[in-house]
Amino acid sequence: MISAIGLNRCRHYLRIAGVFIVFAVATIVLYLHAPVEGDFVWSDAPRHALNGIFVHDFLAHLPMADPRGFAVRYYLQYPALTVLFYPPLFSGALALAYAVFGFSHPVAQGTVAVFYLLLGCLYYGLARRWVGGLLALAAGLLLVGAPEITFWGRQVMLDIPTYAWLVAMVLVFVRYLDQERPRDLYSSVLLLALALYTKQTPLFVIPAMALGLWAGQGRRVLGNRHVWGATLLALVLIAPLIFLQLKFGQVNSASLLGGSQRADMSRLSLAAWTYYASVLPAQLGWPTVVLALIYIGGCCVRPAWRLPRAHMVLLLAWLVCGYLFFSFIMVREPRHDLMALLPLPLFAVLAIQHLASVRYAYGGQASAVLLAVGLLAWSIAYRPIQFVRGYEQAAAYVLEHAPADSVVLFSGNRDGSFIFNMRAGKRGDVSVARADKLLFRVSIERERGIQDRQLTGERISEFFHQHGVRYIVYDPDFWQDLPSMAALSSLLEDRSRFALVQEIRTTANFNQADKRLRIYQFLGELQSPALPLGAELVGIGTELKAN
């Protein structure tokens, strides 16, 4: 008896180790195919990476007399921070990684990779509640190997970390539906809060959880004091996030409600409500979609295919609520609703389980694993991540040559990439000023509206003198149709005041608009002491000035 128990325990641990190794290998392969040389393309990615450095530096300076002043000065030195625009939890995870390994793009991407590994392992644990080990492994690989998941798993973005927290939450919540242990309910609320403090969009799961509770407990749920206690806990935990959203998230609200300055689909159009259905095969791959639809259809005609009622209601409500929520949001992108698709890889392997006869059950499970591995390989090989290199070289040049405590003006499309590489360098005394904020009033992106400040070349030159701008990193193809940018362009051609000291050809694996960066040195005198920089945050309606 004892030896049999010991043998079973040994097999259990070996199975867990095997699953971990499979997902670890998938994570390593994914990481090796990710850009990690400061060559960001997606505009938010370097900002998330920079947010983590800010949190690290903020914590390193505690206790401090003026935390708000520290944050303002930090933004004015590195004007690509979005710490209040997005929830702070992932920035905290990055700060911890930076504290151990240092500031770099590989460390930021490695942090995402850890969450990618957790996502696969946790989804395996979730699927294991309903299917055998091989099918659960296939389900996890179908999720992490989906084209859209592998794409965002190779970017320093919030989607994969949020997804991992969310899968952990539903894993614990399903256990509560089965056993009704209060600790599982409270734990699921805490995990949901962690997901929300990573990214706000998991709000859609709340009605799905409520429907799952009702399906499992019926009217009993109304008298369940632990349900009310968990609801109160959720409100307390989410209240600070709501405050931050109302105060600093006006742009996020505009994305939800829509605005006249973007070419969003009308909510009255069929295209708006079928958009996410149309991109579903590209998100998860045709095999997962077809098999999931077979399972959903089979459940309609074969009750034996269905999961326990509470589980089935939870997963279907998750899918429906998520689809409606993200279809309502005016800004639509294939990555936005990825978390709503959580049930589909599970449904796909359930279809395989029911379609394979008893005689060929093992063959069906092995085929499911091979299918999932094939999908992962295809996603990595045929959907490479775009990169643009050259901004890290420009930052390295400026850090090597800039005088102490000076300012560099950056004028170009990828300010986030340049600024992250500046802060990740070995100097912390050089500040960055952004030409788009100096020359224009613009909220986040040009498509949301832009107002030219009508600055002359002489006024721009005076700014250089007063604020200690010695170097200018300039993309000659950036916003040249606007008057103030034309004034800057003409000013830089004045060889009595500016010297072209370096030209860097940007390289990319796609046809991007930015082809080169020119680095100019301002030859005029710099005021000493220089005036501090300021910035207007048009998106949240405030102006920042250093103390």
C-alpha positions as a Python dict, from the first residue, in 0.01 Angstrom:
ca = {
    (1, 'M'): (0, 0, 0),
    (2, 'I'): (274, 247, 100),
    (3, 'S'): (487, 167, -204),
    (4, 'A'): (185, 206, -434),
    (5, 'I'): (106, 547, -286),
    (6, 'G'): (468, 649, -320),
    (7, 'L'): (477, 532, -682),
    (8, 'N'): (162, 725, -767),
    (9, 'R'): (301, 1036, -601),
    (10, 'C'): (623, 998, -797),
    (11, 'R'): (429, 966, -1123),
    (12, 'H'): (229, 1276, -1030),
    (13, 'Y'): (541, 1484, -977),
    (14, 'L'): (700, 1349, -1295),
    (15, 'R'): (387, 1443, -1490),
    (16, 'I'): (394, 1797, -1346),
    (17, 'A'): (765, 1826, -1430),
    (18, 'G'): (701, 1702, -1783),
    (19, 'V'): (424, 1956, -1839),
    (20, 'F'): (644, 2234, -1704),
    (21, 'I'): (930, 2132, -1936),
    (22, 'V'): (700, 2134, -2241),
    (23, 'F'): (577, 2486, -2172),
    (24, 'A'): (926, 2600, -2072),
    (25, 'V'): (1060, 2482, -2410),
    (26, 'A'): (775, 2663, -2588),
    (27, 'T'): (856, 2978, -2388),
    (28, 'I'): (1227, 2962, -2470),
    (29, 'V'): (1157, 2914, -2841),
    (30, 'L'): (919, 3208, -2834),
    (31, 'Y'): (1172, 3426, -2652),
    (32, 'L'): (1444, 3341, -2902),
    (33, 'H'): (1218, 3471, -3180),
    (34, 'A'): (1138, 3799, -3003),
    (35, 'P'): (1312, 4133, -3070),
    (36, 'V'): (1526, 4220, -2765),
    (37, 'E'): (1772, 4481, -2895),
    (38, 'G'): (1580, 4797, -2807),
    (39, 'D'): (1415, 4764, -3148),
    (40, 'F'): (1051, 4818, -3047),
    (41, 'V'): (780, 4874, -3307),
    (42, 'W'): (454, 4881, -3113),
    (43, 'S'): (441, 5225, -2950),
    (44, 'D'): (317, 5107, -2608),
    (45, 'A'): (585, 4840, -2562),
    (46, 'P'): (884, 5066, -2477),
    (47, 'R'): (654, 5273, -2256),
    (48, 'H'): (562, 4968, -2050),
    (49, 'A'): (931, 4879, -2028),
    (50, 'L'): (1012, 5236, -1916),
    (51, 'N'): (730, 5234, -1660),
    (52, 'G'): (906, 4946, -1485),
    (53, 'I'): (1229, 5145, -1463),
    (54, 'F'): (1036, 5436, -1313),
    (55, 'V'): (880, 5214, -1046),
    (56, 'H'): (1224, 5071, -969),
    (57, 'D'): (1376, 5419, -936),
    (58, 'F'): (1081, 5546, -735),
    (59, 'L'): (1107, 5263, -483),
    (60, 'A'): (1486, 5304, -467),
    (61, 'H'): (1443, 5667, -356),
    (62, 'L'): (1193, 5593, -77),
    (63, 'P'): (1132, 5746, 165),
    (64, 'M'): (1113, 6086, -5),
    (65, 'A'): (967, 6421, 94),
    (66, 'D'): (801, 6496, -240),
    (67, 'P'): (690, 6184, -431),
    (68, 'R'): (476, 6383, -674),
    (69, 'G'): (768, 6613, -751),
    (70, 'F'): (990, 6310, -813),
    (71, 'A'): (736, 6170, -1061),
    (72, 'V'): (699, 6504, -1240),
    (73, 'R'): (1075, 6550, -1273),
    (74, 'Y'): (1110, 6193, -1396),
    (75, 'Y'): (849, 6242, -1667),
    (76, 'L'): (1006, 6570, -1777),
    (77, 'Q'): (1340, 6389, -1814),
    (78, 'Y'): (1192, 6082, -1986),
    (79, 'P'): (861, 6196, -2143),
    (80, 'A'): (733, 5854, -2245),
    (81, 'L'): (597, 5737, -1909),
    (82, 'T'): (241, 5604, -1891),
    (83, 'V'): (235, 5485, -1528),
    (84, 'L'): (-103, 5643, -1446),
    (85, 'F'): (-251, 5580, -1788),
    (86, 'Y'): (-220, 5204, -1731),
    (87, 'P'): (-257, 5001, -1408),
    (88, 'P'): (68, 4958, -1214),
    (89, 'L'): (105, 4585, -1141),
    (90, 'F'): (310, 4481, -1445),
    (91, 'S'): (536, 4780, -1390),
    (92, 'G'): (599, 4644, -1041),
    (93, 'A'): (691, 4302, -1184),
    (94, 'L'): (931, 4469, -1426),
    (95, 'A'): (1084, 4672, -1142),
    (96, 'L'): (1159, 4351, -954),
    (97, 'A'): (1319, 4195, -1263),
    (98, 'Y'): (1524, 4510, -1326),
    (99, 'A'): (1644, 4510, -964),
    (100, 'V'): (1789, 4163, -1017),
    (101, 'F'): (1910, 4174, -1379),
    (102, 'G'): (1944, 4543, -1467),
    (103, 'F'): (1764, 4770, -1712),
    (104, 'S'): (1739, 4623, -2061),
    (105, 'H'): (1499, 4514, -2332),
    (106, 'P'): (1592, 4143, -2284),
    (107, 'V'): (1495, 4165, -1915),
    (108, 'A'): (1162, 4331, -1998),
    (109, 'Q'): (1085, 4068, -2260),
    (110, 'G'): (1197, 3795, -2023),
    (111, 'T'): (941, 3916, -1768),
    (112, 'V'): (667, 3873, -2027),
    (113, 'A'): (808, 3527, -2102),
    (114, 'V'): (762, 3425, -1737),
    (115, 'F'): (393, 3516, -1760),
    (116, 'Y'): (368, 3328, -2091),
    (117, 'L'): (505, 3019, -1917),
    (118, 'L'): (255, 3065, -1633),
    (119, 'L'): (-28, 3106, -1882),
    (120, 'G'): (43, 2769, -2043),
    (121, 'C'): (87, 2584, -1713),
    (122, 'L'): (-223, 2739, -1555),
    (123, 'Y'): (-439, 2665, -1858),
    (124, 'Y'): (-321, 2306, -1845),
    (125, 'G'): (-434, 2296, -1481),
    (126, 'L'): (-771, 2441, -1577),
    (127, 'A'): (-830, 2197, -1863),
    (128, 'R'): (-720, 1908, -1644),
    (129, 'R'): (-1042, 1946, -1446),
    (130, 'W'): (-1239, 1814, -1744),
    (131, 'V'): (-1000, 1617, -1967),
    (132, 'G'): (-705, 1383, -1934),
    (133, 'G'): (-341, 1483, -1917),
    (134, 'L'): (-258, 1470, -2288),
    (135, 'L'): (-570, 1662, -2389),
    (136, 'A'): (-505, 1919, -2116),
    (137, 'L'): (-152, 1960, -2251),
    (138, 'A'): (-295, 2003, -2600),
    (139, 'A'): (-539, 2264, -2471),
    (140, 'G'): (-259, 2464, -2311),
    (141, 'L'): (-50, 2446, -2628),
    (142, 'L'): (-347, 2547, -2844),
    (143, 'L'): (-383, 2858, -2629),
    (144, 'V'): (-19, 2967, -2602),
    (145, 'G'): (47, 2857, -2960),
    (146, 'A'): (-238, 3060, -3107),
    (147, 'P'): (-110, 3313, -3365),
    (148, 'E'): (-230, 3621, -3176),
    (149, 'I'): (-104, 3490, -2842),
    (150, 'T'): (244, 3412, -2975),
    (151, 'F'): (251, 3757, -3136),
    (152, 'W'): (182, 3947, -2814),
    (153, 'G'): (393, 3702, -2616),
    (154, 'R'): (691, 3848, -2801),
    (155, 'Q'): (616, 4209, -2714),
    (156, 'V'): (652, 4396, -2384),
    (157, 'M'): (277, 4440, -2352),
    (158, 'L'): (14, 4382, -2083),
    (159, 'D'): (-199, 4121, -2262),
    (160, 'I'): (-11, 3802, -2167),
    (161, 'P'): (46, 3895, -1799),
    (162, 'T'): (-322, 3986, -1763),
    (163, 'Y'): (-428, 3662, -1931),
    (164, 'A'): (-216, 3458, -1689),
    (165, 'W'): (-380, 3622, -1384),
    (166, 'L'): (-721, 3563, -1541),
    (167, 'V'): (-664, 3192, -1603),
    (168, 'A'): (-545, 3157, -1244),
    (169, 'M'): (-864, 3327, -1131),
    (170, 'V'): (-1100, 3102, -1327),
    (171, 'L'): (-906, 2794, -1213),
    (172, 'V'): (-975, 2885, -849),
    (173, 'F'): (-1329, 3003, -920),
    (174, 'V'): (-1425, 2673, -1084),
    (175, 'R'): (-1296, 2497, -774),
    (176, 'Y'): (-1529, 2714, -567),
    (177, 'L'): (-1823, 2622, -791),
    (178, 'D'): (-1747, 2256, -718),
    (179, 'Q'): (-1668, 2266, -347),
    (180, 'E'): (-1805, 2604, -228),
    (181, 'R'): (-1507, 2667, -3),
    (182, 'P'): (-1513, 3038, 92),
    (183, 'R'): (-1135, 3070, 63),
    (184, 'D'): (-1157, 2982, -307),
    (185, 'L'): (-1417, 3252, -365),
    (186, 'Y'): (-1211, 3519, -189),
    (187, 'S'): (-897, 3400, -367),
    (188, 'S'): (-1068, 3430, -705),
    (189, 'V'): (-1163, 3789, -623),
    (190, 'L'): (-802, 3867, -531),
    (191, 'L'): (-678, 3712, -856),
    (192, 'L'): (-935, 3909, -1055),
    (193, 'A'): (-808, 4225, -887),
    (194, 'L'): (-452, 4135, -988),
    (195, 'A'): (-570, 4096, -1348),
    (196, 'L'): (-748, 4433, -1337),
    (197, 'Y'): (-443, 4603, -1187),
    (198, 'T'): (-246, 4471, -1484),
    (199, 'K'): (-500, 4579, -1748),
    (200, 'Q'): (-854, 4712, -1709),
    (201, 'T'): (-1032, 4503, -1974),
    (202, 'P'): (-1108, 4187, -1763),
    (203, 'L'): (-1411, 4371, -1623),
    (204, 'F'): (-1622, 4168, -1867),
    (205, 'V'): (-1574, 3850, -1659),
    (206, 'I'): (-1775, 3984, -1364),
    (207, 'P'): (-2121, 3912, -1515),
    (208, 'A'): (-1995, 3573, -1634),
    (209, 'M'): (-1889, 3487, -1279),
    (210, 'A'): (-2226, 3601, -1147),
    (211, 'L'): (-2409, 3378, -1395),
    (212, 'G'): (-2184, 3086, -1303),
    (213, 'L'): (-2266, 3138, -935),
    (214, 'W'): (-2639, 3150, -1009),
    (215, 'A'): (-2618, 2834, -1222),
    (216, 'G'): (-2439, 2653, -940),
    (217, 'Q'): (-2627, 2777, -636),
    (218, 'G'): (-2957, 2912, -768),
    (219, 'R'): (-3141, 3140, -529),
    (220, 'R'): (-2916, 3024, -249),
    (221, 'V'): (-2657, 3266, -379),
    (222, 'L'): (-2867, 3561, -258),
    (223, 'G'): (-2834, 3447, 102),
    (224, 'N'): (-2471, 3342, 81),
    (225, 'R'): (-2283, 3579, 309),
    (226, 'H'): (-1950, 3485, 154),
    (227, 'V'): (-2074, 3591, -190),
    (228, 'W'): (-2170, 3929, -46),
    (229, 'G'): (-1840, 3947, 139),
    (230, 'A'): (-1648, 3871, -182),
    (231, 'T'): (-1852, 4135, -365),
    (232, 'L'): (-1762, 4394, -100),
    (233, 'L'): (-1397, 4290, -118),
    (234, 'A'): (-1403, 4333, -498),
    (235, 'L'): (-1548, 4684, -468),
    (236, 'V'): (-1284, 4785, -212),
    (237, 'L'): (-1001, 4646, -424),
    (238, 'I'): (-1122, 4800, -750),
    (239, 'A'): (-1215, 5146, -610),
    (240, 'P'): (-859, 5290, -639),
    (241, 'L'): (-838, 5167, -998),
    (242, 'I'): (-1167, 5338, -1080),
    (243, 'F'): (-1033, 5661, -928),
    (244, 'L'): (-717, 5644, -1140),
    (245, 'Q'): (-924, 5576, -1452),
    (246, 'L'): (-1153, 5873, -1390),
    (247, 'K'): (-862, 6106, -1317),
    (248, 'F'): (-604, 5998, -1573),
    (249, 'G'): (-780, 5766, -1819),
    (250, 'Q'): (-978, 6005, -2035),
    (251, 'V'): (-816, 5859, -2347),
    (252, 'N'): (-917, 5508, -2240),
    (253, 'S'): (-1271, 5634, -2189),
    (254, 'A'): (-1264, 5784, -2537),
    (255, 'S'): (-1157, 5445, -2675),
    (256, 'L'): (-1456, 5290, -2502),
    (257, 'L'): (-1714, 5551, -2596),
    (258, 'G'): (-1568, 5660, -2930),
    (259, 'G'): (-1498, 6003, -3067),
    (260, 'S'): (-1543, 6204, -3381),
    (261, 'Q'): (-1168, 6233, -3435),
    (262, 'R'): (-1114, 5863, -3512),
    (263, 'A'): (-1245, 5658, -3800),
    (264, 'D'): (-1420, 5406, -3574),
    (265, 'M'): (-1690, 5168, -3694),
    (266, 'S'): (-2041, 5276, -3609),
    (267, 'R'): (-2207, 5063, -3342),
    (268, 'L'): (-2511, 5057, -3569),
    (269, 'S'): (-2317, 4875, -3840),
    (270, 'L'): (-2308, 4500, -3892),
    (271, 'A'): (-1932, 4523, -3945),
    (272, 'A'): (-1883, 4647, -3588),
    (273, 'W'): (-2060, 4347, -3435),
    (274, 'T'): (-1908, 4086, -3667),
    (275, 'Y'): (-1552, 4221, -3655),
    (276, 'Y'): (-1424, 3984, -3386),
    (277, 'A'): (-1596, 3686, -3546),
    (278, 'S'): (-1419, 3769, -3872),
    (279, 'V'): (-1073, 3778, -3712),
    (280, 'L'): (-1123, 3469, -3495),
    (281, 'P'): (-940, 3223, -3724),
    (282, 'A'): (-642, 3459, -3744),
    (283, 'Q'): (-639, 3489, -3366),
    (284, 'L'): (-658, 3121, -3267),
    (285, 'G'): (-604, 2930, -3591),
    (286, 'W'): (-862, 2745, -3799),
    (287, 'P'): (-822, 2406, -3623),
    (288, 'T'): (-908, 2550, -3280),
    (289, 'V'): (-1203, 2749, -3414),
    (290, 'V'): (-1353, 2462, -3613),
    (291, 'L'): (-1317, 2211, -3331),
    (292, 'A'): (-1460, 2456, -3075),
    (293, 'L'): (-1763, 2518, -3299),
    (294, 'I'): (-1810, 2141, -3336),
    (295, 'Y'): (-1814, 2107, -2958),
    (296, 'I'): (-2062, 2393, -2909),
    (297, 'G'): (-2287, 2249, -3178),
    (298, 'G'): (-2254, 1900, -3032),
    (299, 'C'): (-2360, 2026, -2688),
    (300, 'C'): (-2683, 2153, -2844),
    (301, 'V'): (-2785, 1807, -2964),
    (302, 'R'): (-2596, 1576, -2728),
    (303, 'P'): (-2641, 1658, -2358),
    (304, 'A'): (-2374, 1401, -2268),
    (305, 'W'): (-2113, 1631, -2423),
    (306, 'R'): (-2187, 1912, -2180),
    (307, 'L'): (-1979, 2002, -1879),
    (308, 'P'): (-2146, 2035, -1537),
    (309, 'R'): (-2411, 2305, -1553),
    (310, 'A'): (-2230, 2574, -1353),
    (311, 'H'): (-1909, 2521, -1552),
    (312, 'M'): (-2091, 2529, -1884),
    (313, 'V'): (-2279, 2847, -1798),
    (314, 'L'): (-1961, 3016, -1676),
    (315, 'L'): (-1763, 2938, -1992),
    (316, 'L'): (-2040, 3022, -2238),
    (317, 'A'): (-2125, 3343, -2051),
    (318, 'W'): (-1754, 3427, -2050),
    (319, 'L'): (-1748, 3394, -2428),
    (320, 'V'): (-2070, 3587, -2489),
    (321, 'C'): (-2008, 3867, -2237),
    (322, 'G'): (-1657, 3913, -2368),
    (323, 'Y'): (-1772, 3928, -2729),
    (324, 'L'): (-2038, 4187, -2653),
    (325, 'F'): (-1805, 4393, -2434),
    (326, 'F'): (-1524, 4418, -2686),
    (327, 'S'): (-1761, 4468, -2979),
    (328, 'F'): (-1909, 4765, -2792),
    (329, 'I'): (-1567, 4928, -2745),
    (330, 'M'): (-1512, 5164, -3035),
    (331, 'V'): (-1142, 5092, -3090),
    (332, 'R'): (-1123, 4736, -3223),
    (333, 'E'): (-803, 4535, -3257),
    (334, 'P'): (-747, 4157, -3275),
    (335, 'R'): (-557, 4159, -2944),
    (336, 'H'): (-831, 4329, -2745),
    (337, 'D'): (-1067, 4033, -2704),
    (338, 'L'): (-808, 3758, -2661),
    (339, 'M'): (-908, 3701, -2298),
    (340, 'A'): (-1271, 3652, -2402),
    (341, 'L'): (-1160, 3352, -2609),
    (342, 'L'): (-1037, 3157, -2307),
    (343, 'P'): (-1299, 2875, -2339),
    (344, 'L'): (-1228, 2794, -2706),
    (345, 'P'): (-905, 2588, -2681),
    (346, 'L'): (-1073, 2385, -2405),
    (347, 'F'): (-1381, 2337, -2623),
    (348, 'A'): (-1154, 2223, -2908),
    (349, 'V'): (-997, 1940, -2708),
    (350, 'L'): (-1338, 1844, -2566),
    (351, 'A'): (-1453, 1801, -2925),
    (352, 'I'): (-1158, 1570, -2992),
    (353, 'Q'): (-1237, 1375, -2675),
    (354, 'H'): (-1597, 1315, -2779),
    (355, 'L'): (-1526, 1254, -3147),
    (356, 'A'): (-1256, 993, -3083),
    (357, 'S'): (-1407, 653, -3011),
    (358, 'V'): (-1298, 454, -2707),
    (359, 'R'): (-1082, 238, -2929),
    (360, 'Y'): (-893, 533, -3071),
    (361, 'A'): (-902, 755, -2761),
    (362, 'Y'): (-525, 757, -2710),
    (363, 'G'): (-464, 821, -3079),
    (364, 'G'): (-701, 1116, -3063),
    (365, 'Q'): (-519, 1260, -2762),
    (366, 'A'): (-178, 1219, -2925),
    (367, 'S'): (-310, 1379, -3244),
    (368, 'A'): (-440, 1673, -3042),
    (369, 'V'): (-93, 1731, -2895),
    (370, 'L'): (70, 1710, -3239),
    (371, 'L'): (-187, 1953, -3378),
    (372, 'A'): (-116, 2198, -3096),
    (373, 'V'): (262, 2173, -3142),
    (374, 'G'): (216, 2227, -3516),
    (375, 'L'): (5, 2536, -3453),
    (376, 'L'): (269, 2679, -3219),
    (377, 'A'): (545, 2618, -3474),
    (378, 'W'): (339, 2773, -3755),
    (379, 'S'): (254, 3079, -3546),
    (380, 'I'): (618, 3149, -3464),
    (381, 'A'): (752, 3077, -3812),
    (382, 'Y'): (488, 3250, -4022),
    (383, 'R'): (399, 3545, -3802),
    (384, 'P'): (731, 3706, -3715),
    (385, 'I'): (747, 4011, -3492),
    (386, 'Q'): (831, 4336, -3665),
    (387, 'F'): (1134, 4533, -3549),
    (388, 'V'): (1297, 4867, -3630),
    (389, 'R'): (1663, 4906, -3539),
    (390, 'G'): (1855, 5228, -3522),
    (391, 'Y'): (1695, 5410, -3231),
    (392, 'E'): (1916, 5225, -2984),
    (393, 'Q'): (2220, 5338, -3188),
    (394, 'A'): (2102, 5699, -3178),
    (395, 'A'): (2056, 5679, -2801),
    (396, 'A'): (2401, 5526, -2758),
    (397, 'Y'): (2562, 5808, -2961),
    (398, 'V'): (2391, 6079, -2758),
    (399, 'L'): (2478, 5915, -2427),
    (400, 'E'): (2842, 5895, -2532),
    (401, 'H'): (2875, 6256, -2654),
    (402, 'A'): (2621, 6471, -2467),
    (403, 'P'): (2753, 6714, -2204),
    (404, 'A'): (2660, 6653, -1842),
    (405, 'D'): (2304, 6748, -1746),
    (406, 'S'): (2217, 6851, -2101),
    (407, 'V'): (1903, 6792, -2307),
    (408, 'V'): (1853, 6609, -2636),
    (409, 'L'): (1555, 6698, -2857),
    (410, 'F'): (1395, 6400, -3027),
    (411, 'S'): (1180, 6448, -3336),
    (412, 'G'): (1043, 6126, -3479),
    (413, 'N'): (775, 5863, -3474),
    (414, 'R'): (927, 5618, -3223),
    (415, 'D'): (992, 5845, -2928),
    (416, 'G'): (914, 5564, -2682),
    (417, 'S'): (1185, 5341, -2829),
    (418, 'F'): (1444, 5619, -2820),
    (419, 'I'): (1358, 5731, -2467),
    (420, 'F'): (1363, 5377, -2325),
    (421, 'N'): (1707, 5320, -2474),
    (422, 'M'): (1823, 5650, -2326),
    (423, 'R'): (1713, 5550, -1974),
    (424, 'A'): (1838, 5193, -2010),
    (425, 'G'): (2186, 5334, -2084),
    (426, 'K'): (2455, 5394, -1826),
    (427, 'R'): (2394, 5768, -1783),
    (428, 'G'): (2106, 5917, -1591),
    (429, 'D'): (2181, 6287, -1629),
    (430, 'V'): (2068, 6351, -1991),
    (431, 'S'): (1707, 6458, -2042),
    (432, 'V'): (1489, 6418, -2349),
    (433, 'A'): (1256, 6679, -2493),
    (434, 'R'): (1002, 6572, -2753),
    (435, 'A'): (954, 6786, -3061),
    (436, 'D'): (591, 6680, -3095),
    (437, 'K'): (517, 6831, -2752),
    (438, 'L'): (730, 7141, -2818),
    (439, 'L'): (587, 7218, -3160),
    (440, 'F'): (227, 7094, -3129),
    (441, 'R'): (-63, 7024, -2896),
    (442, 'V'): (-138, 6658, -2960),
    (443, 'S'): (-322, 6398, -2751),
    (444, 'I'): (-151, 6058, -2765),
    (445, 'E'): (-159, 6036, -3145),
    (446, 'R'): (-213, 6266, -3439),
    (447, 'E'): (-540, 6096, -3536),
    (448, 'R'): (-701, 6220, -3215),
    (449, 'G'): (-639, 6582, -3311),
    (450, 'I'): (-337, 6810, -3342),
    (451, 'Q'): (-283, 7185, -3312),
    (452, 'D'): (29, 7353, -3450),
    (453, 'R'): (188, 7603, -3209),
    (454, 'Q'): (317, 7807, -3507),
    (455, 'L'): (671, 7836, -3372),
    (456, 'T'): (938, 8012, -3577),
    (457, 'G'): (1294, 7895, -3624),
    (458, 'E'): (1421, 8170, -3395),
    (459, 'R'): (1181, 8069, -3118),
    (460, 'I'): (1295, 7707, -3149),
    (461, 'S'): (1660, 7814, -3140),
    (462, 'E'): (1590, 8017, -2828),
    (463, 'F'): (1442, 7704, -2668),
    (464, 'F'): (1769, 7520, -2739),
    (465, 'H'): (1972, 7798, -2578),
    (466, 'Q'): (1751, 7837, -2269),
    (467, 'H'): (1701, 7467, -2192),
    (468, 'G'): (2047, 7331, -2266),
    (469, 'V'): (1971, 7136, -2585),
    (470, 'R'): (2306, 7031, -2734),
    (471, 'Y'): (2194, 6741, -2957),
    (472, 'I'): (1890, 6687, -3181),
    (473, 'V'): (1788, 6339, -3303),
    (474, 'Y'): (1577, 6410, -3609),
    (475, 'D'): (1371, 6198, -3849),
    (476, 'P'): (1353, 6406, -4170),
    (477, 'D'): (1037, 6223, -4280),
    (478, 'F'): (832, 6289, -3966),
    (479, 'W'): (532, 6527, -3992),
    (480, 'Q'): (698, 6747, -4252),
    (481, 'D'): (359, 6876, -4371),
    (482, 'L'): (312, 7087, -4056),
    (483, 'P'): (442, 7448, -4035),
    (484, 'S'): (633, 7423, -3705),
    (485, 'M'): (811, 7107, -3820),
    (486, 'A'): (903, 7284, -4143),
    (487, 'A'): (1049, 7565, -3932),
    (488, 'L'): (1260, 7314, -3736),
    (489, 'S'): (1375, 7151, -4060),
    (490, 'S'): (1487, 7485, -4205),
    (491, 'L'): (1661, 7578, -3882),
    (492, 'L'): (1867, 7256, -3882),
    (493, 'E'): (1996, 7339, -4230),
    (494, 'D'): (2171, 7648, -4093),
    (495, 'R'): (2532, 7527, -4086),
    (496, 'S'): (2642, 7828, -3882),
    (497, 'R'): (2435, 7703, -3589),
    (498, 'F'): (2405, 7325, -3643),
    (499, 'A'): (2641, 7047, -3747),
    (500, 'L'): (2524, 6713, -3882),
    (501, 'V'): (2740, 6476, -3678),
    (502, 'Q'): (2582, 6138, -3748),
    (503, 'E'): (2327, 5976, -3980),
    (504, 'I'): (2186, 5636, -3888),
    (505, 'R'): (1999, 5421, -4137),
    (506, 'T'): (1716, 5240, -3963),
    (507, 'T'): (1668, 4875, -4054),
    (508, 'A'): (1346, 4677, -4027),
    (509, 'N'): (1182, 4355, -4142),
    (510, 'F'): (887, 4543, -4291),
    (511, 'N'): (831, 4854, -4503),
    (512, 'Q'): (823, 5126, -4238),
    (513, 'A'): (798, 5501, -4289),
    (514, 'D'): (1107, 5599, -4088),
    (515, 'K'): (1419, 5528, -4292),
    (516, 'R'): (1692, 5730, -4121),
    (517, 'L'): (1779, 5938, -3818),
    (518, 'R'): (2001, 6243, -3832),
    (519, 'I'): (2186, 6364, -3525),
    (520, 'Y'): (2265, 6735, -3515),
    (521, 'Q'): (2482, 6925, -3271),
    (522, 'F'): (2370, 7274, -3171),
    (523, 'L'): (2676, 7499, -3200),
    (524, 'G'): (2539, 7795, -3008),
    (525, 'E'): (2595, 7880, -2645),
    (526, 'L'): (2382, 7713, -2379),
    (527, 'Q'): (2240, 7911, -2091),
    (528, 'S'): (2385, 7820, -1753),
    (529, 'P'): (2201, 7724, -1549),
    (530, 'A'): (1951, 7595, -1803),
    (531, 'L'): (1581, 7649, -1753),
    (532, 'P'): (1391, 7335, -1645),
    (533, 'L'): (1174, 7159, -1901),
    (534, 'G'): (795, 7161, -1888),
    (535, 'A'): (526, 6961, -2065),
    (536, 'E'): (156, 6982, -2138),
    (537, 'L'): (-32, 6652, -2106),
    (538, 'V'): (-314, 6724, -2347),
    (539, 'G'): (-472, 6380, -2299),
    (540, 'I'): (-547, 6442, -1930),
    (541, 'G'): (-567, 6820, -1939),
    (542, 'T'): (-275, 6915, -1716),
    (543, 'E'): (60, 7089, -1741),
    (544, 'L'): (377, 6971, -1569),
    (545, 'K'): (652, 7198, -1442),
    (546, 'A'): (959, 7107, -1241),
    (547, 'N'): (981, 7250, -888),
}
